Amino acid sequence: MAIAKMAHLSRFLLLALSFLTPNIASSSAVHDPELVVQDVHRSINGSRRNLGYFSCGTGNPIDDCWRCEQTS
């Protein structure tokens, strides 16, 4: 008897999730993918500029910690 109740509950949950999934997927769609691409490129370019400004020029912030140690 308990197995039948669990099977019924499982079917109900599966059915409920199948109705929710299309709404979740369609609500997260990007309206203009080109704007997203431009935003990512802008962010990458800004990060590169900051890396050049704050680093010693190795291109790797981890290496900059010990290779370009500032002496006080």
QUICOR-V697574 format. One line per field, one symbol per residue. burial: # if it has 24 or more other C-alpha atoms within 12 Angstrom, else .. Layout:
# QUICOR-V697574
burial = ???
This chain:
# QUICOR-V697574
burial = ........................................................................
